[in-house]
């Protein structure tokens, strides 16, 4: 899969975040990825990540079981695909009319900031989510 410029920069930022995230987690004692997941994702995907959130009944398509991403990808966590889905550059989950139920978090995370701070903040939030999701795989 070929990445465009924005996706390449985002993926590099994610990789850097992944390398530094573990040390940040151990220094603060707080699991920032889990906190962000519970704040932004659990209402649809459920606290456990299995797709059983409170909003499930109100959605056209059931939310994905996020604990199975590695299993569905041959045992490898699909970091880039998850990044693109959360960030909004992937067409995954697009409905027949070009809409998707999952919010484009890349835009939501940075909307209150100016560039380039918005891009950095969005990348940081997405990175912490991906780091958490990679750890809850079955």
N, CA, C and O atoms as CSV, one atom per row, in Angstrom:
chain,resi,resn,atom,element,x,y,z
A,1,UNK,N,N,0.851,-1.165,0.000
A,1,UNK,CA,C,0.000,0.000,0.000
A,1,UNK,C,C,0.897,1.227,0.000
A,1,UNK,O,O,1.817,1.318,0.812
A,2,UNK,N,N,0.651,2.144,-0.870
A,2,UNK,CA,C,1.432,3.363,-0.958
A,2,UNK,C,C,0.781,4.442,-0.104
A,2,UNK,O,O,-0.439,4.612,-0.115
A,3,UNK,N,N,1.619,5.174,0.643
A,3,UNK,CA,C,1.104,6.232,1.506
A,3,UNK,C,C,1.313,7.579,0.831
A,3,UNK,O,O,2.321,7.800,0.160
A,4,UNK,N,N,0.346,8.479,1.018
A,4,UNK,CA,C,0.546,9.831,0.538
A,4,UNK,C,C,1.422,10.572,1.535
A,4,UNK,O,O,1.760,10.018,2.581
A,5,UNK,N,N,1.797,11.808,1.238
A,5,UNK,CA,C,2.698,12.581,2.081
A,5,UNK,C,C,2.197,12.750,3.498
A,5,UNK,O,O,2.954,12.578,4.453
A,6,UNK,N,N,0.924,13.088,3.643
A,6,UNK,CA,C,0.358,13.300,4.973
A,6,UNK,C,C,0.358,11.999,5.763
A,6,UNK,O,O,0.703,11.980,6.945
A,7,UNK,N,N,-0.029,10.918,5.106
A,7,UNK,CA,C,-0.049,9.628,5.798
A,7,UNK,C,C,1.363,9.208,6.190
A,7,UNK,O,O,1.556,8.641,7.266
A,8,UNK,N,N,2.359,9.475,5.336
A,8,UNK,CA,C,3.737,9.129,5.652
A,8,UNK,C,C,4.228,9.888,6.868
A,8,UNK,O,O,4.841,9.306,7.763
A,9,UNK,N,N,3.963,11.185,6.905
A,9,UNK,CA,C,4.371,11.996,8.047
A,9,UNK,C,C,3.663,11.514,9.300
A,9,UNK,O,O,4.280,11.388,10.358
A,10,UNK,N,N,2.378,11.245,9.186
A,10,UNK,CA,C,1.611,10.774,10.331
A,10,UNK,C,C,2.132,9.436,10.832
A,10,UNK,O,O,2.244,9.222,12.039
A,11,UNK,N,N,2.452,8.535,9.908
A,11,UNK,CA,C,2.928,7.221,10.309
A,11,UNK,C,C,4.290,7.330,10.976
A,11,UNK,O,O,4.559,6.618,11.943
A,12,UNK,N,N,5.151,8.206,10.478
A,12,UNK,CA,C,6.448,8.433,11.108
A,12,UNK,C,C,6.249,9.004,12.513
A,12,UNK,O,O,6.907,8.579,13.462
A,13,UNK,N,N,5.337,9.969,12.636
A,13,UNK,CA,C,5.058,10.541,13.955
A,13,UNK,C,C,4.553,9.458,14.899
A,13,UNK,O,O,4.916,9.434,16.075
A,14,UNK,N,N,3.723,8.570,14.386
A,14,UNK,CA,C,3.209,7.475,15.206
A,14,UNK,C,C,4.344,6.569,15.655
A,14,UNK,O,O,4.398,6.170,16.818
A,15,UNK,N,N,5.248,6.243,14.744
A,15,UNK,CA,C,6.363,5.373,15.076
A,15,UNK,C,C,7.221,5.980,16.181
A,15,UNK,O,O,7.618,5.293,17.121
A,16,UNK,N,N,7.500,7.272,16.056
A,16,UNK,CA,C,8.267,7.958,17.093
A,16,UNK,C,C,7.512,7.917,18.411
A,16,UNK,O,O,8.098,7.667,19.465
A,17,UNK,N,N,6.217,8.163,18.347
A,17,UNK,CA,C,5.398,8.138,19.555
A,17,UNK,C,C,5.407,6.758,20.191
A,17,UNK,O,O,5.474,6.636,21.414
A,18,UNK,N,N,5.341,5.726,19.372
A,18,UNK,CA,C,5.360,4.360,19.897
A,18,UNK,C,C,6.661,4.100,20.653
A,18,UNK,O,O,6.657,3.452,21.700
A,19,UNK,N,N,7.766,4.603,20.123
A,19,UNK,CA,C,9.053,4.382,20.768
A,19,UNK,C,C,9.181,5.141,22.076
A,19,UNK,O,O,9.860,4.686,22.997
A,20,UNK,N,N,8.536,6.292,22.164
A,20,UNK,CA,C,8.619,7.098,23.380
A,20,UNK,C,C,7.433,6.879,24.306
A,20,UNK,O,O,7.497,7.232,25.484
A,21,UNK,N,N,6.360,6.306,23.798
A,21,UNK,CA,C,5.136,6.148,24.578
A,21,UNK,C,C,5.302,5.273,25.801
A,21,UNK,O,O,4.758,5.577,26.862
A,22,UNK,N,N,6.043,4.197,25.667
A,22,UNK,CA,C,6.210,3.289,26.801
A,22,UNK,C,C,6.913,3.990,27.955
A,22,UNK,O,O,6.538,3.811,29.113
A,23,UNK,N,N,7.927,4.786,27.644
A,23,UNK,CA,C,8.628,5.479,28.722
A,23,UNK,C,C,7.736,6.547,29.341
A,23,UNK,O,O,7.774,6.751,30.555
A,24,UNK,N,N,6.932,7.232,28.529
A,24,UNK,CA,C,6.012,8.228,29.063
A,24,UNK,C,C,4.987,7.574,29.970
A,24,UNK,O,O,4.641,8.113,31.022
A,25,UNK,N,N,4.505,6.415,29.561
A,25,UNK,CA,C,3.529,5.692,30.369
A,25,UNK,C,C,4.123,5.320,31.721
A,25,UNK,O,O,3.494,5.515,32.762
A,26,UNK,N,N,5.345,4.779,31.695
A,26,UNK,CA,C,5.937,4.333,32.952
A,26,UNK,C,C,6.287,5.506,33.856
A,26,UNK,O,O,6.287,5.360,35.078
A,27,UNK,N,N,6.584,6.659,33.283
A,27,UNK,CA,C,6.931,7.817,34.087
A,27,UNK,C,C,5.698,8.421,34.758
A,27,UNK,O,O,5.778,8.872,35.901
A,28,UNK,N,N,4.575,8.436,34.070
A,28,UNK,CA,C,3.388,9.071,34.633
A,28,UNK,C,C,2.544,8.107,35.450
A,28,UNK,O,O,1.793,8.537,36.325
A,29,UNK,N,N,2.654,6.812,35.180
A,29,UNK,CA,C,1.820,5.845,35.875
A,29,UNK,C,C,0.387,5.848,35.371
A,29,UNK,O,O,-0.458,5.127,35.902
A,30,UNK,N,N,0.103,6.657,34.345
A,30,UNK,CA,C,-1.243,6.728,33.770
A,30,UNK,C,C,-1.195,6.152,32.373
A,30,UNK,O,O,-0.259,6.416,31.618
A,31,UNK,N,N,-2.188,5.375,32.030
A,31,UNK,CA,C,-2.279,4.807,30.692
A,31,UNK,C,C,-3.066,5.779,29.819
A,31,UNK,O,O,-4.292,5.707,29.740
A,32,UNK,N,N,-2.350,6.683,29.169
A,32,UNK,CA,C,-3.002,7.736,28.388
A,32,UNK,C,C,-3.808,7.185,27.230
A,32,UNK,O,O,-4.846,7.745,26.876
A,33,UNK,N,N,-3.344,6.091,26.630
A,33,UNK,CA,C,-4.106,5.472,25.553
A,33,UNK,C,C,-5.432,4.920,26.025
A,33,UNK,O,O,-6.453,5.073,25.353
A,34,UNK,N,N,-5.418,4.279,27.180
A,34,UNK,CA,C,-6.658,3.736,27.739
A,34,UNK,C,C,-7.605,4.866,28.122
A,34,UNK,O,O,-8.809,4.775,27.883
A,35,UNK,N,N,-7.074,5.918,28.707
A,35,UNK,CA,C,-7.903,7.064,29.081
A,35,UNK,C,C,-8.558,7.665,27.836
A,35,UNK,O,O,-9.753,7.961,27.841
A,36,UNK,N,N,-7.775,7.843,26.774
A,36,UNK,CA,C,-8.318,8.407,25.535
A,36,UNK,C,C,-9.326,7.453,24.910
A,36,UNK,O,O,-10.359,7.893,24.406
A,37,UNK,N,N,-9.042,6.153,24.935
A,37,UNK,CA,C,-9.978,5.169,24.405
A,37,UNK,C,C,-11.318,5.263,25.146
A,37,UNK,O,O,-12.375,5.318,24.517
A,38,UNK,N,N,-11.269,5.282,26.455
A,38,UNK,CA,C,-12.505,5.335,27.238
A,38,UNK,C,C,-13.272,6.623,26.985
A,38,UNK,O,O,-14.502,6.627,27.002
A,39,UNK,N,N,-12.553,7.716,26.751
A,39,UNK,CA,C,-13.197,9.012,26.504
A,39,UNK,C,C,-13.798,9.101,25.103
A,39,UNK,O,O,-14.890,9.643,24.931
A,40,UNK,N,N,-13.098,8.578,24.110
A,40,UNK,CA,C,-13.503,8.809,22.720
A,40,UNK,C,C,-14.063,7.604,21.983
A,40,UNK,O,O,-14.755,7.776,20.980
A,41,UNK,N,N,-13.790,6.403,22.441
A,41,UNK,CA,C,-14.129,5.214,21.653
A,41,UNK,C,C,-15.109,4.249,22.331
A,41,UNK,O,O,-15.889,3.571,21.662
A,42,UNK,N,N,-15.059,4.199,23.654
A,42,UNK,CA,C,-15.807,3.172,24.386
A,42,UNK,C,C,-17.313,3.282,24.225
A,42,UNK,O,O,-18.013,2.277,24.351
A,43,UNK,N,N,-17.830,4.465,23.951
A,43,UNK,CA,C,-19.292,4.574,23.814
A,43,UNK,C,C,-19.805,3.721,22.660
A,43,UNK,O,O,-20.940,3.247,22.703
A,44,UNK,N,N,-19.002,3.521,21.646
A,44,UNK,CA,C,-19.403,2.660,20.525
A,44,UNK,C,C,-18.758,1.273,20.610
A,44,UNK,O,O,-19.441,0.258,20.477
A,45,UNK,N,N,-17.445,1.236,20.831
A,45,UNK,CA,C,-16.711,-0.028,20.800
A,45,UNK,C,C,-16.737,-0.774,22.123
A,45,UNK,O,O,-16.276,-1.914,22.190
A,46,UNK,N,N,-17.263,-0.163,23.173
A,46,UNK,CA,C,-17.347,-0.811,24.480
A,46,UNK,C,C,-16.068,-0.667,25.280
A,46,UNK,O,O,-14.986,-0.503,24.716
A,47,UNK,N,N,-16.197,-0.730,26.589
A,47,UNK,CA,C,-15.041,-0.617,27.478
A,47,UNK,C,C,-14.011,-1.689,27.158
A,47,UNK,O,O,-12.809,-1.424,27.200
A,48,UNK,N,N,-14.462,-2.888,26.842
A,48,UNK,CA,C,-13.537,-3.992,26.557
A,48,UNK,C,C,-13.027,-3.974,25.121
A,48,UNK,O,O,-12.115,-4.731,24.790
A,49,UNK,N,N,-13.592,-3.127,24.259
A,49,UNK,CA,C,-13.165,-3.055,22.861
A,49,UNK,C,C,-13.818,-4.069,21.955
A,49,UNK,O,O,-13.421,-4.199,20.798
A,50,UNK,N,N,-14.806,-4.792,22.442
A,50,UNK,CA,C,-15.416,-5.868,21.654
A,50,UNK,C,C,-16.595,-5.423,20.789
A,50,UNK,O,O,-17.224,-6.253,20.132
A,51,UNK,N,N,-16.897,-4.139,20.782
A,51,UNK,CA,C,-17.969,-3.632,19.935
A,51,UNK,C,C,-19.320,-3.556,20.613
A,51,UNK,O,O,-20.347,-3.415,19.948
A,52,UNK,N,N,-19.327,-3.648,21.924
A,52,UNK,CA,C,-20.591,-3.703,22.655
A,52,UNK,C,C,-20.892,-2.415,23.435
A,52,UNK,O,O,-21.465,-2.470,24.522
A,53,UNK,N,N,-20.513,-1.280,22.891
A,53,UNK,CA,C,-20.750,-0.009,23.555
A,53,UNK,C,C,-22.212,0.386,23.588
A,53,UNK,O,O,-23.037,-0.179,22.869
A,54,UNK,N,N,-22.526,1.357,24.424
A,54,UNK,CA,C,-23.909,1.807,24.621
A,54,UNK,C,C,-24.539,2.365,23.343
A,54,UNK,O,O,-25.756,2.293,23.178
A,55,UNK,N,N,-23.730,2.916,22.442
A,55,UNK,CA,C,-24.264,3.494,21.202
A,55,UNK,C,C,-24.499,2.456,20.109
A,55,UNK,O,O,-25.054,2.792,19.063
A,56,UNK,N,N,-24.102,1.233,20.319
A,56,UNK,CA,C,-24.218,0.177,19.302
A,56,UNK,C,C,-25.625,0.092,18.711
A,56,UNK,O,O,-25.778,-0.040,17.496
A,57,UNK,N,N,-26.627,0.164,19.539
A,57,UNK,CA,C,-28.016,0.024,19.080
A,57,UNK,C,C,-28.442,1.164,18.157
A,57,UNK,O,O,-29.413,1.026,17.413
A,58,UNK,N,N,-27.740,2.263,18.198
A,58,UNK,CA,C,-28.111,3.433,17.401
A,58,UNK,C,C,-27.317,3.559,16.109
A,58,UNK,O,O,-27.493,4.528,15.370
A,59,UNK,N,N,-26.467,2.617,15.832
A,59,UNK,CA,C,-25.617,2.682,14.647
A,59,UNK,C,C,-26.143,1.763,13.548
A,59,UNK,O,O,-26.720,0.712,13.826
A,60,UNK,N,N,-25.939,2.167,12.313
A,60,UNK,CA,C,-26.367,1.359,11.171
A,60,UNK,C,C,-25.534,0.087,11.096
A,60,UNK,O,O,-26.072,-1.001,10.894
A,61,UNK,N,N,-24.237,0.223,11.257
A,61,UNK,CA,C,-23.315,-0.907,11.198
A,61,UNK,C,C,-22.710,-1.104,12.586
A,61,UNK,O,O,-22.264,-0.135,13.200
A,62,UNK,N,N,-22.686,-2.333,13.092
A,62,UNK,CA,C,-22.109,-2.552,14.423
A,62,UNK,C,C,-20.635,-2.145,14.456
A,62,UNK,O,O,-19.918,-2.351,13.477
A,63,UNK,N,N,-20.182,-1.578,15.557
A,63,UNK,CA,C,-18.773,-1.217,15.676
A,63,UNK,C,C,-17.893,-2.462,15.650
A,63,UNK,O,O,-18.316,-3.542,16.062
A,64,UNK,N,N,-16.683,-2.303,15.170
A,64,UNK,CA,C,-15.741,-3.424,15.090
A,64,UNK,C,C,-15.317,-3.891,16.469
A,64,UNK,O,O,-15.276,-3.117,17.425
A,65,UNK,N,N,-15.004,-5.165,16.548
A,65,UNK,CA,C,-14.383,-5.733,17.734
A,65,UNK,C,C,-12.901,-5.399,17.632
A,65,UNK,O,O,-12.171,-6.042,16.878
A,66,UNK,N,N,-12.461,-4.416,18.369
A,66,UNK,CA,C,-11.092,-3.921,18.252
A,66,UNK,C,C,-10.057,-4.830,18.888
A,66,UNK,O,O,-8.857,-4.600,18.739
A,67,UNK,N,N,-10.503,-5.859,19.594
A,67,UNK,CA,C,-9.562,-6.802,20.183
A,67,UNK,C,C,-9.133,-7.879,19.191
A,67,UNK,O,O,-8.257,-8.691,19.488
A,68,UNK,N,N,-9.749,-7.883,18.019
A,68,UNK,CA,C,-9.480,-8.920,17.020
A,68,UNK,C,C,-8.697,-8.408,15.813
A,68,UNK,O,O,-8.520,-9.149,14.845
A,69,UNK,N,N,-8.237,-7.198,15.844
A,69,UNK,CA,C,-7.577,-6.607,14.675
A,69,UNK,C,C,-6.351,-7.407,14.237
A,69,UNK,O,O,-6.159,-7.633,13.042
A,70,UNK,N,N,-5.532,-7.832,15.173
A,70,UNK,CA,C,-4.347,-8.622,14.824
A,70,UNK,C,C,-4.749,-9.975,14.250
A,70,UNK,O,O,-4.172,-10.428,13.261
A,71,UNK,N,N,-5.723,-10.613,14.857
A,71,UNK,CA,C,-6.160,-11.924,14.377
A,71,UNK,C,C,-6.678,-11.827,12.948
A,71,UNK,O,O,-6.394,-12.691,12.118
A,72,UNK,N,N,-7.438,-10.772,12.663
A,72,UNK,CA,C,-7.973,-10.583,11.310
A,72,UNK,C,C,-6.888,-10.203,10.304
A,72,UNK,O,O,-7.123,-10.232,9.097
A,73,UNK,N,N,-5.706,-9.849,10.796
A,73,UNK,CA,C,-4.609,-9.420,9.938
A,73,UNK,C,C,-3.431,-10.404,10.020
A,73,UNK,O,O,-2.269,-9.998,9.986
A,74,UNK,N,N,-3.743,-11.677,10.128
A,74,UNK,CA,C,-2.710,-12.703,10.123
A,74,UNK,C,C,-1.776,-12.673,11.318
A,74,UNK,O,O,-0.621,-13.084,11.207
A,75,UNK,N,N,-2.254,-12.193,12.459
A,75,UNK,CA,C,-1.445,-12.165,13.663
A,75,UNK,C,C,-0.583,-10.922,13.836
A,75,UNK,O,O,0.179,-10.820,14.797
A,76,UNK,N,N,-0.702,-9.977,12.909
A,76,UNK,CA,C,0.086,-8.742,12.975
A,76,UNK,C,C,-0.857,-7.565,13.182
A,76,UNK,O,O,-1.837,-7.405,12.455
A,77,UNK,N,N,-0.551,-6.747,14.178
A,77,UNK,CA,C,-1.394,-5.582,14.417
A,77,UNK,C,C,-1.255,-4.606,13.247
A,77,UNK,O,O,-0.141,-4.193,12.925
A,78,UNK,N,N,-2.373,-4.228,12.601
A,78,UNK,CA,C,-2.328,-3.373,11.398
A,78,UNK,C,C,-2.214,-1.881,11.748
A,78,UNK,O,O,-3.155,-1.117,11.531
A,79,UNK,N,N,-1.075,-1.478,12.281
A,79,UNK,CA,C,-0.878,-0.108,12.763
A,79,UNK,C,C,-1.253,0.952,11.731
A,79,UNK,O,O,-1.978,1.900,12.034
A,80,UNK,N,N,-0.759,0.782,10.526
A,80,UNK,CA,C,-1.017,1.799,9.504
A,80,UNK,C,C,-2.500,1.889,9.162
A,80,UNK,O,O,-3.043,2.989,9.057
A,81,UNK,N,N,-3.154,0.760,8.990
A,81,UNK,CA,C,-4.580,0.767,8.667
A,81,UNK,C,C,-5.419,1.360,9.784
A,81,UNK,O,O,-6.380,2.085,9.527
A,82,UNK,N,N,-5.058,1.055,11.026
A,82,UNK,CA,C,-5.778,1.611,12.165
A,82,UNK,C,C,-5.548,3.116,12.216
A,82,UNK,O,O,-6.476,3.891,12.450
A,83,UNK,N,N,-4.289,3.522,11.993
A,83,UNK,CA,C,-3.973,4.966,11.964
A,83,UNK,C,C,-4.847,5.683,10.935
A,83,UNK,O,O,-5.464,6.702,11.243
A,84,UNK,N,N,-4.897,5.154,9.722
A,84,UNK,CA,C,-5.642,5.793,8.640
A,84,UNK,C,C,-7.142,5.819,8.919
A,84,UNK,O,O,-7.827,6.764,8.528
A,85,UNK,N,N,-7.651,4.804,9.583
A,85,UNK,CA,C,-9.070,4.772,9.923
A,85,UNK,C,C,-9.400,5.836,10.955
A,85,UNK,O,O,-10.377,6.569,10.801
A,86,UNK,N,N,-8.594,5.927,12.004
A,86,UNK,CA,C,-8.840,6.916,13.050
A,86,UNK,C,C,-8.618,8.329,12.513
A,86,UNK,O,O,-9.421,9.229,12.756
A,87,UNK,N,N,-7.530,8.509,11.787
A,87,UNK,CA,C,-7.157,9.831,11.272
A,87,UNK,C,C,-8.121,10.328,10.204
A,87,UNK,O,O,-8.329,11.532,10.054
A,88,UNK,N,N,-8.707,9.394,9.465
A,88,UNK,CA,C,-9.711,9.758,8.472
A,88,UNK,C,C,-9.269,9.660,7.036
A,88,UNK,O,O,-10.052,9.962,6.135
A,89,UNK,N,N,-8.031,9.245,6.786
A,89,UNK,CA,C,-7.561,9.167,5.399
A,89,UNK,C,C,-7.951,7.865,4.715
A,89,UNK,O,O,-7.869,7.767,3.490
A,90,UNK,N,N,-8.377,6.860,5.485
A,90,UNK,CA,C,-8.782,5.579,4.895
A,90,UNK,C,C,-10.245,5.626,4.491
A,90,UNK,O,O,-11.056,6.310,5.116
A,91,UNK,N,N,-10.565,4.903,3.453
A,91,UNK,CA,C,-11.960,4.815,3.027
A,91,UNK,C,C,-12.677,3.667,3.733
A,91,UNK,O,O,-13.841,3.389,3.443
A,92,UNK,N,N,-11.994,3.005,4.651
A,92,UNK,CA,C,-12.581,1.892,5.401
A,92,UNK,C,C,-13.813,2.382,6.141
A,92,UNK,O,O,-13.787,3.429,6.787
A,93,UNK,N,N,-14.883,1.623,6.042
A,93,UNK,CA,C,-16.097,1.965,6.764
A,93,UNK,C,C,-16.975,2.975,6.047
A,93,UNK,O,O,-17.975,3.430,6.601
A,94,UNK,N,N,-16.613,3.330,4.822
A,94,UNK,CA,C,-17.419,4.299,4.089
A,94,UNK,C,C,-18.699,3.619,3.622
A,94,UNK,O,O,-18.669,2.508,3.092
A,95,UNK,N,N,-19.781,4.277,3.816
A,95,UNK,CA,C,-21.076,3.762,3.397
A,95,UNK,C,C,-21.324,4.011,1.924
A,95,UNK,O,O,-20.477,4.601,1.254
A,96,UNK,N,N,-22.444,3.585,1.409
A,96,UNK,CA,C,-22.729,3.727,-0.017
A,96,UNK,C,C,-22.872,5.184,-0.466
A,96,UNK,O,O,-22.782,5.473,-1.659
A,97,UNK,N,N,-23.091,6.085,0.460
A,97,UNK,CA,C,-23.238,7.489,0.096
A,97,UNK,C,C,-22.018,8.317,0.456
A,97,UNK,O,O,-22.074,9.547,0.459
A,98,UNK,N,N,-20.910,7.641,0.761
A,98,UNK,CA,C,-19.673,8.344,1.055
A,98,UNK,C,C,-19.555,8.853,2.474
A,98,UNK,O,O,-18.664,9.651,2.763
A,99,UNK,N,N,-20.418,8.421,3.363
A,99,UNK,CA,C,-20.312,8.855,4.748
A,99,UNK,C,C,-19.861,7.675,5.601
A,99,UNK,O,O,-19.879,6.526,5.160
A,100,UNK,N,N,-19.462,7.980,6.814
A,100,UNK,CA,C,-19.095,6.935,7.749
A,100,UNK,C,C,-19.599,7.329,9.120
A,100,UNK,O,O,-19.679,8.513,9.447
A,101,UNK,N,N,-19.933,6.348,9.907
A,101,UNK,CA,C,-20.464,6.646,11.231
A,101,UNK,C,C,-19.361,7.025,12.212
A,101,UNK,O,O,-19.584,7.848,13.101
A,102,UNK,N,N,-18.184,6.444,12.066
A,102,UNK,CA,C,-17.094,6.746,12.992
A,102,UNK,C,C,-16.573,8.151,12.716
A,102,UNK,O,O,-16.294,8.503,11.570
A,103,UNK,N,N,-16.445,8.942,13.759
A,103,UNK,CA,C,-15.926,10.307,13.562
A,103,UNK,C,C,-14.515,10.300,12.992
A,103,UNK,O,O,-13.759,9.354,13.214
A,104,UNK,N,N,-14.165,11.328,12.272
A,104,UNK,CA,C,-12.812,11.504,11.755
A,104,UNK,C,C,-12.024,12.194,12.868
A,104,UNK,O,O,-11.984,13.421,12.958
A,105,UNK,N,N,-11.407,11.381,13.703
A,105,UNK,CA,C,-10.739,11.908,14.897
A,105,UNK,C,C,-9.559,12.792,14.555
A,105,UNK,O,O,-9.221,13.682,15.335
A,106,UNK,N,N,-8.920,12.577,13.415
A,106,UNK,CA,C,-7.808,13.434,13.025
A,106,UNK,C,C,-8.219,14.895,12.949
A,106,UNK,O,O,-7.445,15.781,13.312
A,107,UNK,N,N,-9.423,15.147,12.484
A,107,UNK,CA,C,-9.936,16.519,12.410
A,107,UNK,C,C,-10.448,16.991,13.765
A,107,UNK,O,O,-10.266,18.154,14.124
A,108,UNK,N,N,-11.077,16.116,14.506
A,108,UNK,CA,C,-11.656,16.485,15.791
A,108,UNK,C,C,-10.560,16.836,16.797
A,108,UNK,O,O,-10.676,17.831,17.513
A,109,UNK,N,N,-9.509,16.039,16.857
A,109,UNK,CA,C,-8.459,16.277,17.843
A,109,UNK,C,C,-7.791,17.634,17.669
A,109,UNK,O,O,-7.466,18.285,18.661
A,110,UNK,N,N,-7.581,18.066,16.456
A,110,UNK,CA,C,-6.843,19.300,16.255
A,110,UNK,C,C,-7.664,20.535,15.972
A,110,UNK,O,O,-7.096,21.593,15.704
A,111,UNK,N,N,-8.973,20.441,16.020
A,111,UNK,CA,C,-9.808,21.548,15.560
A,111,UNK,C,C,-9.682,22.820,16.378
A,111,UNK,O,O,-9.971,23.898,15.859
A,112,UNK,N,N,-9.271,22.742,17.615
A,112,UNK,CA,C,-9.164,23.936,18.453
A,112,UNK,C,C,-7.756,24.545,18.428
A,112,UNK,O,O,-7.490,25.523,19.128
A,113,UNK,N,N,-6.864,23.972,17.630
A,113,UNK,CA,C,-5.481,24.454,17.570
A,113,UNK,C,C,-5.149,24.944,16.168
A,113,UNK,O,O,-5.844,24.608,15.209
A,114,UNK,N,N,-4.100,25.727,16.048
A,114,UNK,CA,C,-3.639,26.170,14.738
A,114,UNK,C,C,-2.541,25.227,14.255
A,114,UNK,O,O,-1.919,24.522,15.050
A,115,UNK,N,N,-2.315,25.225,12.957
A,115,UNK,CA,C,-1.264,24.384,12.369
A,115,UNK,C,C,0.089,24.926,12.792
A,115,UNK,O,O,0.180,26.140,12.970
A,116,UNK,N,N,1.129,24.164,12.966
A,116,UNK,CA,C,1.205,22.711,12.913
A,116,UNK,C,C,0.860,22.033,14.232
A,116,UNK,O,O,0.891,20.806,14.326
A,117,UNK,N,N,0.531,22.825,15.255
A,117,UNK,CA,C,0.200,22.242,16.559
A,117,UNK,C,C,-0.977,21.275,16.455
A,117,UNK,O,O,-1.001,20.249,17.135
A,118,UNK,N,N,-1.943,21.596,15.613
A,118,UNK,CA,C,-3.113,20.718,15.454
A,118,UNK,C,C,-2.703,19.353,14.934
A,118,UNK,O,O,-3.183,18.329,15.421
A,119,UNK,N,N,-1.812,19.334,13.940
A,119,UNK,CA,C,-1.357,18.062,13.384
A,119,UNK,C,C,-0.595,17.251,14.427
A,119,UNK,O,O,-0.786,16.040,14.541
A,120,UNK,N,N,0.268,17.923,15.187
A,120,UNK,CA,C,1.043,17.230,16.210
A,120,UNK,C,C,0.121,16.673,17.298
A,120,UNK,O,O,0.274,15.522,17.705
A,121,UNK,N,N,-0.813,17.462,17.762
A,121,UNK,CA,C,-1.722,17.012,18.810
A,121,UNK,C,C,-2.554,15.823,18.322
A,121,UNK,O,O,-2.707,14.835,19.041
A,122,UNK,N,N,-3.088,15.917,17.112
A,122,UNK,CA,C,-3.872,14.810,16.553
A,122,UNK,C,C,-3.020,13.555,16.454
A,122,UNK,O,O,-3.476,12.466,16.803
A,123,UNK,N,N,-1.788,13.697,15.981
A,123,UNK,CA,C,-0.892,12.542,15.861
A,123,UNK,C,C,-0.603,11.931,17.228
A,123,UNK,O,O,-0.544,10.709,17.364
A,124,UNK,N,N,-0.427,12.764,18.222
A,124,UNK,CA,C,-0.155,12.275,19.567
A,124,UNK,C,C,-1.365,11.496,20.112
A,124,UNK,O,O,-1.202,10.415,20.677
A,125,UNK,N,N,-2.552,12.037,19.944
A,125,UNK,CA,C,-3.757,11.355,20.438
A,125,UNK,C,C,-3.980,10.029,19.715
A,125,UNK,O,O,-4.279,9.014,20.344
A,126,UNK,N,N,-3.836,10.044,18.400
A,126,UNK,CA,C,-4.022,8.821,17.622
A,126,UNK,C,C,-2.967,7.792,17.996
A,126,UNK,O,O,-3.269,6.605,18.122
A,127,UNK,N,N,-1.739,8.239,18.171
A,127,UNK,CA,C,-0.661,7.334,18.563
A,127,UNK,C,C,-0.918,6.659,19.893
A,127,UNK,O,O,-0.669,5.462,20.039
A,128,UNK,N,N,-1.416,7.413,20.869
A,128,UNK,CA,C,-1.700,6.800,22.167
A,128,UNK,C,C,-2.834,5.787,22.052
A,128,UNK,O,O,-2.817,4.750,22.716
A,129,UNK,N,N,-3.818,6.090,21.208
A,129,UNK,CA,C,-4.909,5.131,20.989
A,129,UNK,C,C,-4.389,3.842,20.353
A,129,UNK,O,O,-4.748,2.745,20.781
A,130,UNK,N,N,-3.555,3.974,19.344
A,130,UNK,CA,C,-3.040,2.797,18.650
A,130,UNK,C,C,-2.168,1.963,19.587
A,130,UNK,O,O,-2.233,0.734,19.571
A,131,UNK,N,N,-1.370,2.621,20.386
A,131,UNK,CA,C,-0.532,1.912,21.358
A,131,UNK,C,C,-1.416,1.102,22.314
A,131,UNK,O,O,-1.099,-0.042,22.637
A,132,UNK,N,N,-2.511,1.692,22.758
A,132,UNK,CA,C,-3.448,0.982,23.631
A,132,UNK,C,C,-4.122,-0.173,22.885
A,132,UNK,O,O,-4.186,-1.289,23.402
A,133,UNK,N,N,-4.617,0.084,21.691
A,133,UNK,CA,C,-5.308,-0.963,20.919
A,133,UNK,C,C,-4.387,-2.145,20.632
A,133,UNK,O,O,-4.828,-3.294,20.654
A,134,UNK,N,N,-3.138,-1.874,20.368
A,134,UNK,CA,C,-2.182,-2.961,20.117
A,134,UNK,C,C,-2.018,-3.849,21.357
A,134,UNK,O,O,-1.754,-5.045,21.238
A,135,UNK,N,N,-2.172,-3.266,22.523
A,135,UNK,CA,C,-2.009,-4.015,23.778
A,135,UNK,C,C,-3.247,-4.817,24.168
A,135,UNK,O,O,-3.142,-5.711,25.007
A,136,UNK,N,N,-4.411,-4.534,23.596
A,136,UNK,CA,C,-5.629,-5.278,23.994
A,136,UNK,C,C,-5.992,-6.382,22.994
A,136,UNK,O,O,-7.100,-6.917,23.036
A,137,UNK,N,N,-5.076,-6.718,22.110
A,137,UNK,CA,C,-5.365,-7.743,21.117
A,137,UNK,C,C,-5.435,-9.122,21.766
A,137,UNK,O,O,-4.681,-9.426,22.690
A,138,UNK,N,N,-6.360,-9.960,21.263
A,138,UNK,CA,C,-6.517,-11.344,21.745
A,138,UNK,C,C,-5.637,-12.263,20.948
A,138,UNK,O,O,-5.620,-13.469,21.194
